[in-house]
Amino acid sequence: MLKSIVQGIVFLFGGWLKKRNFYLTSSLEYLERKRTIDKNYLDYIRLSSLELISHEINFKKVKGNVAELGVYKGKFARYINQYFPDRTLYLFDTFLGFDERDKISDVNHGFSEVGQDFSNTSVKKVLSLMPYPEKCKVVQGFFPDSAGAIDDIFAFVSIDTDLYEPVLKGLQFFFPKMVKGGYIFVHDFNNDGYKGARKGVEDFCSENNVGYVPIPDLGGSVVIVK
Ligand SMILES: C[S@@+](CC[C@H](N)C(=O)[O-])C[C@H]1O[C@@H](n2cnc3c(N)ncnc32)[C@H](O)[C@@H]1O
C-alpha cells in the first residue's frame, strides 16, 4: 500500500523533486536489524552512512576512539557520540571559525571564497547537545597545532573543515592513527563551493596510495577505509 503511494508520488512529482535534488527512494529494505536514525537530521545519507559504519565498527569490536575535526555547533558530532557511546569523542575546532592562515591559502589557490562564518558557537553549547558529554574531550585551537599532545588510536574520524590545509593536515594526522577496519569521512569532496576539500583528499590519497569512496550525501563526502 505504502509502496504504491510512494510510486504514485514519484510518478506525479518525481521530475520536480529531482530538479531540487530530492529523491524518494527505498533504503535497505532487506536488512532486518533495527536501525536508529534521527529523521530530523537534514542529511539522511550522511547520517545513515554513519549509522551503518558505526555498526560495522562496534559489531566487529574494532578498537580505537572517535573524533571530529571541524565541529562547529556539534550537529553531526552529537550522532558520533550517540553511535559510539563507549568511546572517547575528541572534538577539534577553533570554536571561533576559520583561521586566517587557512583562509588566505584557500583564496590564494582559488579553491574557495571562504564566505561562511562559523564563529557563532561555543564549547558549552556543543557539549550541551551531546548525549554522553562525559565521553567528550574538547581540543580547542588551530589544527594541527592543537593536536600536538594527542597520542591515541582511532576507529572513526569525521573531517569537516571545508578548506584545503586543515583537510590535508587532518588526513596526515589521523590516517596513521587509524586502526585496521577504521573509517574516515571527509565532507565537501564534491562541493564546488569548497574545492580545497577535494584537492586535500586527492593530494593525500595519491601521495599515500589510499583509495576513497564518494557518497551522494548533501556535502558530497568521501569515505576512506584503513
Ligand atoms: C562546516 S563547519 C563544521 C560543521 C559540522 N561538522 C557539522 O556537520 O555541523 C567547519 C568547522 O571547521 C572549523 N575549522 C576549520 N579549519 C580549522 C582549523 N585549522 N582548526 C580548527 N578548526 C577548524 C571551523 O571553525 C568550523 O567550525
The ligand as a Tripos MOL2 file, in Angstrom:
@<TRIPOS>MOLECULE
LIG
   27    29     1     0     0
SMALL
NO_CHARGES

@<TRIPOS>ATOM
      1 C1         31.4530   23.3110    8.2050 C.3       1 LIG1
      2 S1         31.9020   23.6050    9.8530 S.3       1 LIG1
      3 C2         31.6910   22.0280   10.6140 C.3       1 LIG1
      4 C3         30.2590   21.5470   10.5980 C.3       1 LIG1
      5 C4         29.9680   20.3320   11.4430 C.3       1 LIG1
      6 N1         30.8650   19.2320   11.1980 N.3       1 LIG1
      7 C5         28.5460   19.8720   11.2020 C.2       1 LIG1
      8 O1         28.3390   18.8930   10.4670 O.co2     1 LIG1
      9 O2         27.6250   20.5120   11.7450 O.co2     1 LIG1
     10 C6         33.6470   23.7730    9.7280 C.3       1 LIG1
     11 C7         34.3560   23.9440   11.0410 C.3       1 LIG1
     12 O3         35.7440   23.6960   10.8710 O.3       1 LIG1
     13 C8         36.4720   24.5020   11.7650 C.3       1 LIG1
     14 N2         37.8660   24.6060   11.2820 N.ar      1 LIG1
     15 C9         38.2610   24.8570   10.0120 C.ar      1 LIG1
     16 N3         39.6130   24.9170    9.9480 N.ar      1 LIG1
     17 C10        40.0800   24.6570   11.2020 C.ar      1 LIG1
     18 C11        41.3950   24.5470   11.7720 C.ar      1 LIG1
     19 N4         42.5130   24.6980   11.0390 N.pl3     1 LIG1
     20 N5         41.4940   24.2710   13.0900 N.ar      1 LIG1
     21 C12        40.3810   24.0850   13.8440 C.ar      1 LIG1
     22 N6         39.1120   24.1800   13.3700 N.ar      1 LIG1
     23 C13        38.9650   24.4600   12.0550 C.ar      1 LIG1
     24 C14        35.7070   25.8140   11.7600 C.3       1 LIG1
     25 O4         35.9610   26.5510   12.9350 O.3       1 LIG1
     26 C15        34.2510   25.3380   11.6450 C.3       1 LIG1
     27 O5         33.6200   25.2850   12.9050 O.3       1 LIG1
@<TRIPOS>BOND
     1     1     2 1
     2     2     3 1
     3     2    10 1
     4     3     4 1
     5     4     5 1
     6     5     6 1
     7     5     7 1
     8     7     8 2
     9     7     9 1
    10    10    11 1
    11    11    12 1
    12    11    26 1
    13    12    13 1
    14    13    14 1
    15    13    24 1
    16    14    15 ar
    17    14    23 ar
    18    15    16 ar
    19    16    17 ar
    20    17    18 ar
    21    17    23 ar
    22    18    19 1
    23    18    20 ar
    24    20    21 ar
    25    21    22 ar
    26    22    23 ar
    27    24    25 1
    28    24    26 1
    29    26    27 1
@<TRIPOS>SUBSTRUCTURE
     1 LIG1         1 GROUP 0 **** ****
